[in-house]
Amino acid sequence: MLEHSFSCPYCWQNVSMLLDSSISNQNYIEDCEVCCNPIQVSLKFNNTQLIDFQANSIEQ
C-alpha cells in the first residue's frame, strides 16, 4: 500500500488515501473525506511505482 496526497477537485483541501499497488490500472469513485463529494480516481502503477494519478470531479 502506498499513501498518496492530493487536492480535492471540489474543496481544494489536501486529502490522503491509501493506494493498492498490486493492481496496475485502477479507476474508481471515492468520496472526499473533507467535503464528501465524489471523486473519480484513476491511477497506474508500474510494478510498485505510481506512474499516473488523476483525481477529477464528476460532472453532473
Buried (B, 14 or more C-beta within 10 A) or exposed (E): EBEBEBEBBBEEEEBEBEBEBEEEEBEEEEEBEEEEEEBBBEBBBEEEEEEEBEBEEEEE
